[in-house]
Amino acid sequence: MSSSGSIPLSKSERTRGLIRDVALRSFRERGYDQTTIRLIAHEAGVSVGTTNYHFASKNDLVQELYLDVQEAHRAAAEPLLATSDDLVDRLGIVFRTGLAQLGPYHPFAPEFLSAAVSPRSSLNPLSADSTESRDIVVRLFRDAVAGAKDSLPAEFHDDLPAALMLAHLLLALFWVYDSSPAQERTLRLLDRGLRLVKLSLPLVRSRLLRRPLRELLDLVAEVRA
């Protein structure tokens, strides 16, 4: 064991970690199209065969990128969620910190979108391969809703986080096409959406008026099925 008490990584684990780090750096600097398995292997100082042993395809490495981005999203959001108990503020924190983690990839975002757009693509954010990274976002929205003082009726707690995750994906899609400086249009769209949520909250808490949201969440559940 090392002096810190942690178990040293095996050579295979170190090699896998190196390949992953090289790939993530290349995705940030070169984008999806210009990052190839051969380039990753060369920069990692290993063979193509070794790279393919650890990651069967470039798409497997993009899944590592998805996970890395969402882990950074969680690390950025959680301390900020602890500073507010207002529902709309908490939702805004999750949305904004998520967009912030995407920032470095904006120049290459259309390439990633093109690779992911097919329903059969493993890179589709709704695919089974993307479950781990997608679940991080759902849990963040679940925490945002559960920790608010002005909580929603209990019947919405199970389904709303997944619907908010889909809203986050749609906002990210708008962000891909947003050529305004620092994607200001996306942030304005988010701010307007959050204002509408704040205005709608009293209606949702009314038993007589909450049916439209219930039907919307049922529709989202069918889309995700």
trRosetta pair geometry for C-beta under 8 A, 3 or more apart (Angstrom, degrees):
i j d omega theta_ij theta_ji phi_ij phi_ji
1 5 6.1 2 164 -145 130 31
1 6 7.0 157 -163 75 90 27
1 7 6.1 -59 -114 -97 81 51
1 8 7.2 -176 -132 -17 32 84
2 5 7.0 -50 74 20 74 19
2 6 5.4 -8 44 61 116 77
2 7 7.7 169 4 -117 90 6
2 8 5.6 120 -44 -66 100 86
9 13 4.1 -126 -172 92 102 124
9 14 5.0 129 111 -57 125 81
9 17 7.1 -20 -173 -6 164 140
10 13 4.7 96 52 7 77 102
10 14 7.0 -140 94 -5 40 86
11 14 5.7 -55 -148 37 32 111
11 15 6.3 33 154 -20 66 106
12 15 5.7 -54 -148 35 30 111
12 16 6.3 31 153 -19 64 106
12 54 7.9 172 -176 -91 83 108
13 16 5.6 -52 -146 37 32 112
13 17 6.3 33 154 -19 64 107
14 17 5.7 -56 -148 38 31 112
14 18 6.3 34 153 -22 65 105
15 18 5.7 -53 -148 34 31 113
15 19 6.5 31 154 -18 65 104
15 44 7.9 88 -163 164 71 125
15 46 6.4 94 -159 -84 109 151
15 50 6.7 -82 171 170 136 121
15 54 6.7 -156 115 -59 96 146
16 19 5.9 -55 -150 36 31 110
16 20 6.3 31 153 -19 64 108
16 54 4.5 -176 -109 -147 85 136
16 55 7.9 131 -143 -36 84 89
17 20 5.6 -55 -147 37 31 113
17 21 6.3 30 156 -20 66 106
18 21 5.8 -55 -146 36 30 109
18 22 6.3 28 156 -17 65 107
18 44 5.2 121 133 -150 103 105
18 45 8.0 -49 150 44 142 94
18 46 7.6 122 96 -20 125 126
19 22 5.9 -56 -148 37 29 110
19 23 6.3 28 155 -19 64 109
19 40 6.3 64 -159 158 80 114
19 41 7.7 1 -122 -93 104 54
19 44 5.0 14 -95 -112 62 165
19 46 6.8 -53 -77 38 104 141
19 50 7.8 -160 -71 124 136 92
19 51 5.6 161 -135 -123 135 79
19 54 5.5 130 49 79 155 146
19 55 6.5 -163 131 1 134 120
19 61 7.8 -104 142 -104 94 120
20 23 5.8 -59 -148 37 28 111
20 24 6.3 24 158 -17 66 107
20 55 7.7 139 -79 -52 75 135
20 61 6.9 -171 -121 -134 61 89
20 64 5.3 -122 -143 174 105 157
21 24 6.0 -55 -145 37 29 108
21 25 6.4 29 156 -17 64 107
22 25 5.9 -59 -151 37 29 110
22 26 6.3 26 154 -18 65 109
22 40 5.4 130 111 -154 115 77
22 43 4.9 159 -160 101 128 111
22 44 4.5 -121 -4 -69 161 93
23 26 5.7 -58 -148 37 30 110
23 27 6.4 34 154 -22 66 103
23 35 6.7 96 -152 180 70 132
23 40 5.0 13 -82 -124 84 132
23 55 7.6 0 -46 30 162 171
23 58 7.9 180 -146 -143 125 71
23 61 4.2 -88 168 -171 157 136
23 64 6.9 71 89 72 130 133
23 65 7.5 -111 125 -55 100 101
24 27 5.7 -48 -147 32 33 113
24 28 6.6 32 153 -17 63 104
24 61 7.7 -142 -56 176 63 96
24 64 6.7 -101 -67 116 104 107
24 65 5.6 162 -114 -97 83 83
24 68 5.8 35 -125 15 140 171
25 28 5.8 -58 -154 36 33 110
25 29 6.1 10 157 -3 68 115
26 29 5.9 -66 -137 49 31 98
26 30 5.1 -23 -179 28 74 117
26 34 7.8 -138 172 103 99 86
26 35 4.3 125 129 -114 117 113
26 39 6.6 136 -141 118 154 120
26 40 6.3 -118 12 -88 155 82
26 43 7.1 155 -64 38 123 159
27 30 7.1 -62 -103 57 15 76
27 31 6.8 26 -159 -144 50 12
27 32 6.6 27 -134 -78 88 55
27 35 5.5 -34 -77 -31 60 164
27 61 7.7 -175 -47 132 127 106
27 62 7.2 139 -106 -106 145 71
27 65 5.3 -43 77 -101 170 146
27 105 7.3 -11 144 -112 94 110
27 108 7.5 -164 179 93 65 154
28 104 5.3 -8 -146 140 102 126
28 105 6.7 -85 -116 -80 60 77
30 33 8.0 -122 144 68 89 63
30 34 3.9 -113 167 88 112 118
30 35 5.2 139 84 -56 119 83
30 108 7.6 71 116 -88 33 150
31 34 5.6 72 62 26 88 98
31 35 6.8 -161 89 -10 40 99
31 105 7.9 120 -110 -154 69 77
31 107 7.0 -102 -72 104 115 88
31 108 3.0 -168 -112 -128 103 137
31 111 4.9 80 171 41 117 155
31 112 7.6 -127 -164 -38 81 86
32 35 6.2 -74 -149 36 23 106
32 58 8.0 111 -163 149 79 128
32 62 7.0 26 -119 -97 105 125
32 108 6.1 152 0 165 76 118
32 111 4.0 -177 43 131 109 114
32 112 5.0 156 -40 -74 137 64
32 114 7.9 -175 76 56 146 96
32 115 5.6 -131 167 -12 155 143
33 108 7.8 -151 13 -152 86 107
33 111 4.9 -108 -23 -143 95 135
34 39 7.7 19 151 -2 67 170
35 39 6.3 -128 -150 71 46 132
35 40 6.7 52 -177 -54 89 100
35 58 6.9 141 111 -150 94 124
36 39 4.6 96 55 6 82 101
36 40 6.9 -145 94 -5 43 86
36 58 7.0 -69 -140 -84 37 135
37 40 5.6 -54 -146 37 32 113
37 41 6.2 35 155 -21 66 106
37 48 6.1 78 132 -144 105 92
37 51 5.5 154 -171 117 93 139
37 52 6.7 42 -171 -67 143 86
37 55 7.9 -161 -119 91 104 107
37 57 7.6 -87 -67 -154 130 37
37 58 5.7 -117 -53 -65 88 90
38 41 5.8 -54 -148 35 29 112
38 42 6.4 31 154 -20 64 106
38 48 5.8 -18 -101 -94 65 117
39 42 5.7 -55 -148 35 31 112
39 43 6.3 20 159 -11 66 109
40 43 6.2 -63 -146 42 28 102
40 44 6.0 17 158 -11 66 115
40 51 5.9 121 99 -137 109 145
40 61 7.2 -111 -102 -100 165 170
41 44 5.9 -65 -143 45 26 105
41 46 5.4 -99 -154 80 76 73
41 47 6.1 -22 -170 147 129 17
41 48 4.7 -89 -41 -81 170 52
41 50 7.0 127 -133 61 105 91
41 51 4.3 -99 -82 -28 97 139
42 45 7.7 29 174 -69 28 34
44 51 7.0 130 50 -86 143 106
46 50 4.2 -96 164 80 118 139
46 51 6.0 142 96 -50 114 81
47 50 4.6 103 56 3 80 99
47 51 7.1 -140 99 -3 47 84
48 51 5.5 -54 -151 37 35 114
48 52 6.2 30 153 -15 68 107
49 52 5.8 -57 -144 41 30 107
49 53 6.3 41 151 -31 63 101
50 53 5.4 -46 -150 24 33 118
50 54 6.9 18 157 -7 63 103
51 54 6.3 -68 -157 42 31 99
51 55 6.3 -39 169 48 70 94
52 55 6.9 -80 -123 76 28 55
52 56 6.2 47 -166 -131 73 36
52 57 7.9 38 -129 -64 83 38
55 58 7.8 69 136 -93 121 23
55 60 4.3 -177 -163 91 89 126
55 61 5.1 50 -177 -56 157 88
55 64 7.7 -63 -109 -18 134 132
56 60 5.5 104 44 -27 73 146
57 60 5.2 117 58 -5 68 95
57 61 7.8 -133 104 4 49 84
58 61 5.6 -56 -161 37 45 111
58 62 6.6 49 142 -23 72 99
59 62 5.2 -45 -147 31 42 115
59 63 6.7 50 150 -22 65 95
59 115 7.5 -167 -100 164 96 124
59 121 7.6 -150 -131 -176 140 85
59 122 5.0 95 151 72 139 118
59 123 5.5 -114 -145 -52 104 100
59 129 7.8 19 146 146 110 162
60 63 5.7 -47 -158 29 35 115
60 64 7.1 40 142 -18 61 99
60 122 8.0 -10 -70 118 55 147
61 64 5.2 -43 -156 30 44 117
61 65 6.7 50 143 -21 64 97
62 65 5.1 -46 -153 32 42 118
62 66 6.6 50 146 -23 67 95
62 112 7.2 160 -148 -133 128 99
62 115 7.4 -146 -98 112 171 143
62 123 5.5 -9 107 -110 142 114
63 66 5.4 -41 -148 29 38 116
63 67 6.5 38 152 -17 64 103
63 122 7.2 -52 -58 140 119 107
63 123 7.4 -131 -63 -104 76 67
63 129 5.7 -92 -99 157 136 105
63 130 6.8 -137 -124 -92 93 60
63 133 7.3 -158 -165 -14 68 128
64 67 5.7 -54 -149 38 33 112
64 68 6.2 37 151 -22 65 106
65 68 5.5 -52 -144 35 32 113
65 69 6.3 32 156 -19 65 105
66 69 6.0 -59 -152 36 27 110
66 70 6.4 14 157 -9 64 111
66 125 7.7 172 -134 -112 135 79
66 130 6.1 -80 154 -133 166 90
66 133 4.0 -100 138 -32 102 174
67 70 6.0 -61 -145 43 30 104
67 71 6.1 32 156 -21 66 107
67 132 6.0 1 -101 106 109 115
67 133 4.7 -119 -84 -77 55 103
67 136 7.9 122 -140 -14 60 142
68 71 5.9 -54 -145 35 27 110
68 72 6.5 26 154 -15 62 106
69 72 5.8 -59 -154 38 30 110
69 73 6.3 38 145 -26 65 105
69 101 5.0 129 -167 144 82 122
69 102 6.8 53 -162 -80 133 61
69 105 7.9 -36 -97 -10 137 141
69 133 7.3 44 62 -153 89 129
70 73 4.9 -42 -144 30 41 121
70 74 6.5 44 154 -20 65 97
70 101 7.6 140 -79 112 29 161
70 133 4.4 151 6 -158 147 84
70 134 7.9 -102 -96 -54 161 20
70 136 4.1 122 155 71 122 143
70 137 6.2 -86 -136 -45 119 85
71 74 5.7 -47 -150 34 34 111
71 75 6.4 34 150 -18 64 105
71 136 6.8 -99 -72 -130 49 162
72 75 5.5 -53 -145 38 34 112
72 76 6.3 31 156 -17 66 107
72 101 4.9 144 97 -126 113 125
73 76 6.0 -62 -149 39 26 106
73 77 6.0 16 159 -15 65 115
73 97 5.7 125 -154 125 68 96
73 98 5.0 34 -138 -103 127 64
73 101 4.8 -88 -71 -6 81 155
73 136 6.8 115 72 128 115 123
73 137 7.0 -6 112 -88 151 80
73 140 7.0 -75 132 -52 106 161
74 77 5.9 -62 -137 40 27 105
74 78 6.0 29 170 -29 66 109
74 136 5.5 -90 -52 -175 122 114
74 139 7.9 13 -109 83 119 111
74 140 6.1 -139 -104 -75 75 116
75 78 6.7 -45 -134 23 20 109
76 79 7.6 -74 -173 34 26 97
76 80 7.1 6 151 -2 62 120
76 97 4.2 176 109 -161 116 122
76 100 6.6 -137 153 77 165 130
76 101 6.7 -165 13 -58 145 106
77 80 5.9 -78 -158 46 37 107
77 81 5.9 40 154 -29 78 107
77 93 5.7 120 -146 141 84 98
77 94 5.4 49 -140 -105 141 59
77 97 4.3 -174 -73 67 82 156
77 98 7.5 17 -62 -46 128 73
77 140 5.4 34 101 -147 158 128
78 81 5.6 -50 -144 29 32 114
78 82 7.0 35 157 -23 61 101
78 140 7.8 -106 -67 -120 74 94
78 143 7.8 -10 -111 117 79 160
79 82 5.8 -53 -161 27 36 115
79 83 7.4 35 146 -24 62 103
80 83 5.7 -53 -161 23 43 114
80 84 7.5 -3 159 12 69 103
80 93 4.6 -177 116 -151 122 129
80 97 6.7 177 32 -55 145 136
81 84 7.0 -87 -154 51 34 82
81 90 5.7 60 -133 -139 84 94
81 93 5.7 174 -74 101 68 153
81 94 7.6 39 -77 -59 112 86
81 140 7.9 -154 -56 -161 145 82
81 143 6.3 33 177 126 163 114
81 144 6.2 -112 -123 -95 122 72
81 147 6.4 79 167 73 110 153
84 89 4.3 -94 158 112 154 134
84 90 5.7 -161 96 -65 108 77
84 93 7.1 171 43 -36 129 136
85 90 7.4 5 -145 -49 20 124
85 147 6.5 -113 -126 145 74 80
85 148 5.8 133 176 -141 62 42
85 149 4.3 63 140 -24 118 100
86 89 3.9 64 79 15 109 116
86 90 6.4 175 83 -16 54 86
86 148 6.6 -1 154 -141 13 98
86 149 7.2 -24 -82 32 40 99
86 150 7.0 17 -141 19 53 113
87 90 5.8 -61 -149 36 27 110
87 91 6.4 25 156 -16 65 105
87 144 7.5 96 -153 153 59 85
87 145 7.0 36 -140 -123 100 52
87 148 3.7 54 -81 -153 76 158
87 149 7.7 -121 -38 47 82 56
87 150 5.1 -95 -13 72 116 96
87 151 7.2 152 -79 -95 123 33
87 152 7.4 108 -130 -38 152 88
87 201 7.1 131 71 -109 141 139
88 91 5.7 -51 -147 36 34 110
88 92 6.3 38 152 -21 64 105
88 194 5.4 114 -172 -175 103 97
88 197 5.6 155 -111 97 102 115
88 198 4.7 -4 -72 -75 159 95
88 201 7.6 -96 -50 -47 108 135
89 92 5.6 -56 -151 36 31 114
89 93 6.6 38 150 -26 64 100
90 93 5.6 -44 -151 26 35 116
90 94 7.0 31 153 -15 62 100
90 144 4.0 162 143 -158 108 88
90 145 7.6 -178 104 -57 132 31
90 147 6.5 172 -129 78 157 101
90 148 5.5 -133 20 -77 146 101
91 94 6.0 -56 -155 35 36 107
91 95 6.4 31 152 -14 68 108
91 141 7.3 40 -122 -133 78 83
91 144 5.4 121 -78 152 52 142
91 145 7.8 48 -74 -68 94 71
91 164 6.9 -116 -139 -142 107 138
91 194 6.5 171 92 -119 113 102
91 197 6.8 -63 69 117 158 168
92 95 5.7 -57 -144 41 33 109
92 96 5.8 23 163 -15 70 113
92 190 7.2 115 -131 154 81 111
92 194 5.2 29 -77 -111 104 154
93 96 6.2 -61 -138 41 23 103
93 97 6.0 14 168 -11 63 113
93 144 7.0 -178 60 -113 103 120
94 97 6.4 -58 -138 41 23 102
94 98 6.3 27 159 -22 59 112
94 137 7.7 113 178 -157 114 72
94 140 4.8 146 -130 139 119 115
94 141 5.7 143 149 -81 169 66
94 144 5.1 -79 -28 -53 132 148
94 164 7.6 45 98 150 142 130
94 168 7.5 -73 131 -89 100 133
95 98 5.9 -66 -156 35 25 113
95 99 6.6 20 156 -15 65 107
95 168 6.2 -150 -113 -107 74 91
95 171 6.6 9 -154 76 108 170
95 190 5.5 166 139 -150 141 129
95 194 7.7 -142 32 -65 151 116
96 99 5.8 -53 -148 37 33 108
96 100 6.3 38 152 -25 65 105
96 187 7.5 54 -116 -125 94 95
96 190 7.1 139 -74 139 78 158
97 100 5.4 -48 -146 32 36 118
97 101 6.8 38 156 -22 63 99
98 101 6.1 -55 -157 29 32 108
98 102 7.1 27 149 -16 62 106
98 137 6.8 56 -108 -120 135 108
98 140 7.9 157 -63 90 111 158
98 168 5.8 -11 108 -159 167 124
98 172 7.5 -81 137 -70 113 111
99 102 5.7 -59 -157 33 39 113
99 103 7.3 69 146 -52 64 82
99 171 7.1 -74 -76 130 113 117
99 172 7.1 -163 -100 -94 75 75
99 175 6.2 -168 -134 -99 103 154
99 183 7.4 -147 179 101 121 142
99 186 6.6 168 -141 128 144 132
99 187 7.4 173 112 -81 163 81
99 190 7.6 -97 -28 -53 151 155
100 103 5.7 -18 -166 -21 41 119
102 105 5.7 -78 -171 48 62 106
102 106 6.8 85 137 -62 86 79
102 109 7.4 48 174 -96 109 122
102 172 6.4 171 -76 -134 166 104
102 175 6.6 72 103 125 148 149
103 106 6.1 -29 -161 -21 38 111
103 183 7.9 -139 -111 16 77 130
105 108 5.7 -74 -170 59 70 94
105 109 5.7 100 129 -72 87 79
105 112 6.9 11 168 -8 127 147
106 109 5.3 -21 -141 -22 37 121
106 175 7.4 -96 -112 154 102 95
106 176 7.8 -171 -139 -122 69 44
106 183 6.8 -138 -117 -45 147 125
108 111 4.9 -42 -179 31 80 120
108 112 6.5 77 128 -19 87 98
109 112 5.8 -58 -151 39 40 108
109 113 6.1 40 154 -21 72 108
109 175 7.5 -118 -156 114 167 86
109 176 4.3 -154 137 -129 129 84
110 113 5.4 -56 -143 40 35 114
110 114 6.1 41 157 -25 68 103
110 176 6.3 126 -73 177 60 108
111 114 5.8 -51 -149 32 28 112
111 115 6.7 23 154 -14 61 106
112 115 5.8 -59 -151 39 33 109
112 116 6.1 14 156 -9 67 118
112 123 7.3 -140 -172 169 76 138
113 116 5.9 -70 -141 46 28 102
113 117 5.9 47 161 -55 68 100
113 173 7.5 110 -123 -126 129 74
113 176 5.4 68 -52 -152 145 159
114 117 6.1 -33 -138 -2 25 117
115 121 6.5 149 152 -158 59 147
115 123 5.3 19 123 58 96 159
116 121 5.4 -171 -141 106 36 144
116 123 3.8 -103 -99 116 84 103
116 124 5.3 146 -178 -84 80 41
116 125 6.7 46 174 -26 137 73
117 121 7.0 70 53 10 34 145
117 124 7.5 61 -159 -98 5 88
118 121 4.1 109 65 -26 93 101
118 124 6.8 -104 83 -60 52 114
119 124 6.1 48 -138 -91 31 163
120 124 7.7 118 55 -18 16 134
121 124 4.8 124 73 -33 88 89
121 127 6.8 -115 95 -52 57 145
122 127 5.6 -176 -148 131 36 161
122 129 4.2 34 -169 13 91 159
122 130 7.8 153 166 -35 59 84
123 127 7.2 71 56 17 13 141
123 129 7.5 -41 -68 85 29 131
123 130 7.4 78 -163 -63 28 117
124 127 4.2 107 67 -33 93 104
124 130 6.7 -123 92 -6 52 137
125 130 5.1 -159 -150 156 36 165
125 133 8.0 -91 -142 92 81 113
125 134 6.3 127 175 -85 81 111
125 169 5.6 179 94 -122 153 127
126 130 6.8 13 3 62 7 132
126 134 7.3 94 -105 -101 40 155
126 169 7.8 31 -52 -124 93 170
126 224 7.1 -141 -148 -132 119 70
127 130 4.9 91 59 7 79 101
127 131 7.9 -95 104 -37 53 72
128 131 5.8 -11 -168 -34 46 113
130 133 5.7 -62 -170 51 72 103
130 134 5.1 74 132 -28 91 112
131 134 5.7 -66 -142 43 26 111
131 135 5.9 29 162 -27 67 108
132 135 6.0 -53 -148 29 25 112
132 136 7.3 32 151 -25 57 97
133 136 5.8 -44 -161 19 39 114
133 137 7.5 34 148 -13 63 99
134 137 5.9 -57 -163 34 41 109
134 138 6.5 39 145 -18 71 106
134 165 6.6 79 -173 179 84 140
135 138 5.3 -51 -145 38 41 114
135 139 6.1 41 156 -21 70 103
136 139 5.9 -57 -150 36 29 110
136 140 6.5 32 151 -22 63 104
137 140 5.6 -52 -151 32 33 113
137 141 6.6 27 154 -12 65 104
137 165 4.8 113 115 -124 114 101
137 168 6.0 -147 -175 74 135 158
138 141 6.0 -59 -152 40 32 106
138 142 6.2 36 149 -24 66 107
138 161 4.9 89 -167 140 72 111
138 162 5.6 9 -124 -87 116 62
138 165 4.9 -30 -79 -55 73 142
139 142 5.3 -50 -144 35 35 116
139 143 6.3 36 155 -19 66 102
139 161 7.5 55 -78 179 16 146
140 143 5.8 -53 -150 36 30 110
140 144 6.4 34 150 -23 63 105
141 144 5.3 -49 -145 33 36 116
141 145 6.4 33 157 -16 66 103
141 160 7.4 -141 146 122 116 80
141 161 4.0 149 98 -141 107 81
141 164 4.1 167 -148 84 150 135
141 165 6.0 -130 5 -53 146 77
141 168 7.7 -134 -59 -29 129 132
142 145 6.1 -57 -151 38 29 106
142 146 6.0 21 156 -14 66 114
142 157 7.7 73 -145 -179 82 79
142 161 4.1 -12 -65 -85 74 157
143 146 5.8 -59 -135 43 29 107
143 147 5.8 14 169 -10 66 118
144 147 6.6 -66 -139 42 18 100
144 148 7.0 31 158 -41 56 105
144 164 8.0 -128 63 133 131 167
145 148 6.2 -53 -159 8 29 115
145 151 7.2 84 168 -139 70 80
145 152 6.4 -39 -163 18 108 114
145 156 7.9 -129 -168 114 144 98
145 157 6.3 170 125 -128 132 72
145 160 5.9 118 -93 93 160 130
145 161 6.3 -120 7 -68 134 90
145 164 7.9 -173 -45 -11 118 152
146 151 7.4 22 -140 -121 29 118
146 157 6.8 73 -82 -147 83 115
148 151 5.4 147 82 -81 89 61
148 152 8.0 48 69 -14 130 75
150 201 6.9 32 142 178 128 145
152 156 4.7 -55 129 65 132 132
152 157 6.8 169 76 -66 103 71
152 160 6.8 76 66 -32 159 165
152 201 7.9 -113 -93 -141 86 87
152 204 6.2 -39 -136 133 101 130
152 205 7.4 -130 -137 -81 56 78
153 156 5.6 87 72 3 78 102
153 204 7.1 -145 5 149 103 87
153 205 6.7 157 -40 -122 95 53
153 210 6.6 8 16 -135 146 165
154 157 5.6 -35 -159 -3 49 120
155 158 7.9 -57 180 21 36 97
155 214 7.1 -10 127 -104 128 108
156 159 6.4 -85 -156 55 49 89
156 160 4.6 45 163 -38 92 122
156 204 7.5 4 -41 180 160 122
156 213 6.8 -12 -103 134 129 125
156 214 7.7 -108 -84 -89 89 69
156 217 6.8 -163 -132 -56 80 161
157 160 6.5 -43 -117 25 17 111
157 161 7.9 19 179 -17 48 100
158 161 7.9 -83 169 22 21 98
159 162 6.1 -64 -165 40 49 107
159 163 6.3 45 146 -20 78 110
159 217 4.2 90 124 180 135 125
159 218 7.8 -11 -165 -65 163 44
159 220 7.1 131 173 74 106 117
159 221 6.1 -55 -138 -62 120 113
160 163 5.5 -61 -149 39 38 112
160 164 6.1 38 156 -21 72 105
160 217 6.4 -55 -76 -107 58 129
161 164 5.6 -54 -147 37 33 112
161 165 6.5 40 152 -24 65 100
162 165 5.4 -46 -150 29 36 117
162 166 6.8 37 150 -17 63 99
162 220 6.7 153 108 135 97 122
162 221 7.5 75 92 -91 139 69
162 224 6.3 -25 163 -58 129 167
163 166 5.7 -51 -154 34 36 111
163 167 6.6 39 146 -19 65 102
163 216 7.2 77 -140 130 149 96
163 217 5.6 -85 -49 -115 144 76
163 220 4.4 49 -102 133 94 176
164 167 5.2 -48 -149 35 39 116
164 168 6.4 46 149 -24 65 99
165 168 5.4 -49 -152 31 34 116
165 169 6.7 36 148 -19 64 100
166 169 5.5 -48 -151 33 38 113
166 170 6.5 37 151 -18 66 102
166 220 6.1 -164 26 -151 154 115
166 223 7.3 71 -123 96 157 135
166 224 7.3 -114 -66 -69 129 108
167 170 5.6 -53 -149 37 34 111
167 171 6.3 37 151 -20 66 104
167 193 7.8 158 -178 174 127 150
168 171 5.6 -52 -147 36 31 112
168 172 6.4 34 151 -20 64 104
169 172 5.6 -52 -148 36 32 113
169 173 6.5 38 150 -23 64 101
170 173 5.5 -47 -151 30 35 115
170 174 6.8 37 150 -17 63 99
171 174 5.7 -50 -154 34 36 112
171 175 6.3 43 145 -25 65 105
171 186 6.6 104 -179 -165 86 101
171 189 7.1 175 -131 103 92 120
171 190 6.2 59 -143 -83 138 98
172 175 5.1 -50 -148 34 36 121
172 176 6.8 50 150 -31 64 92
173 176 5.7 -39 -156 16 35 116
173 177 7.4 13 154 0 60 102
174 177 6.4 -72 -162 46 36 98
174 178 6.1 48 144 -44 70 109
174 185 7.9 -122 155 113 109 100
174 186 5.6 149 110 -110 104 93
174 189 6.4 -63 130 68 158 166
175 178 5.2 -49 -142 17 35 123
175 183 5.4 29 -146 -159 84 144
175 186 4.5 46 -93 -107 79 156
178 183 4.4 80 106 -136 131 84
178 185 5.0 -161 -142 60 114 108
178 186 4.8 -87 -45 -38 170 104
180 183 6.1 100 68 -126 86 23
180 184 4.7 -95 127 42 126 85
180 185 4.4 124 8 -13 145 99
180 186 7.8 -173 49 -3 115 76
181 184 5.8 21 73 -13 71 115
182 187 7.9 -6 121 -7 93 133
183 186 4.5 -9 162 22 102 121
183 187 6.6 109 114 -19 79 91
184 187 5.6 -58 -152 39 40 110
184 188 6.2 41 151 -21 72 104
185 188 5.6 -53 -147 36 33 111
185 189 6.3 38 152 -22 65 104
186 189 5.6 -53 -150 34 32 113
186 190 6.5 34 151 -19 64 104
187 190 5.5 -49 -149 35 35 115
187 191 6.4 38 152 -21 65 103
188 191 5.6 -51 -148 34 34 112
188 192 6.5 33 154 -18 65 104
189 192 5.9 -56 -150 36 31 109
189 193 6.4 32 152 -20 64 107
190 193 5.6 -57 -149 36 31 113
190 194 6.3 29 156 -18 66 106
191 194 5.9 -55 -148 36 30 109
191 195 6.5 33 152 -21 63 103
192 195 5.7 -52 -151 33 34 113
192 196 6.6 35 151 -19 64 103
193 196 5.7 -54 -154 34 34 112
193 197 6.6 38 148 -21 65 101
194 197 5.4 -46 -150 31 38 116
194 198 6.6 41 151 -21 66 100
195 198 5.6 -51 -151 33 35 112
195 199 6.5 32 151 -16 65 105
196 199 5.7 -55 -148 39 34 111
196 200 6.1 28 155 -19 67 112
197 200 5.7 -64 -146 40 29 108
197 201 6.7 50 155 -49 64 90
198 201 6.1 -31 -155 -5 31 116
199 202 8.0 -55 172 21 38 96
200 203 5.3 -61 -167 40 62 115
200 204 6.0 60 140 -27 86 103
201 204 5.6 -55 -146 33 36 112
201 205 6.5 30 159 -18 68 106
202 205 5.9 -60 -151 36 33 109
202 206 6.9 35 152 -25 64 103
203 206 5.8 -56 -158 27 36 112
203 209 4.4 -97 -170 128 81 135
203 210 7.2 155 139 -78 68 57
204 209 7.3 -92 -73 103 20 94
204 210 5.2 73 -156 -112 49 92
204 213 5.5 30 -118 -12 100 158
205 210 7.3 130 -13 -71 6 117
206 209 4.1 38 82 29 117 106
206 210 6.3 178 76 -34 56 86
207 210 6.2 -48 -136 14 25 115
208 211 7.9 -44 166 -12 33 103
209 212 7.6 -25 172 14 62 101
210 213 5.5 -54 -170 40 68 111
210 214 6.1 71 134 -26 84 103
211 214 5.3 -56 -147 37 38 115
211 215 6.2 35 157 -18 71 104
212 215 5.8 -57 -147 38 31 109
212 216 6.3 35 153 -22 65 105
213 216 5.4 -52 -147 35 35 114
213 217 6.3 33 155 -17 67 103
214 217 6.0 -55 -149 37 30 108
214 218 6.5 31 151 -19 63 106
215 218 5.6 -51 -147 36 34 114
215 219 6.4 38 151 -21 64 103
216 219 5.6 -54 -152 34 32 113
216 220 6.5 34 151 -19 65 103
217 220 5.5 -48 -146 34 36 113
217 221 6.5 42 152 -23 64 101
218 221 5.6 -49 -151 31 33 115
218 222 6.9 34 150 -18 62 101
219 222 5.7 -53 -156 33 36 111
219 223 6.6 38 148 -21 66 102
220 223 5.4 -51 -151 33 37 114
220 224 6.4 29 154 -14 68 107
221 224 5.9 -59 -147 41 31 107
221 225 6.5 48 151 -42 63 99
222 225 5.5 -40 -149 10 35 120
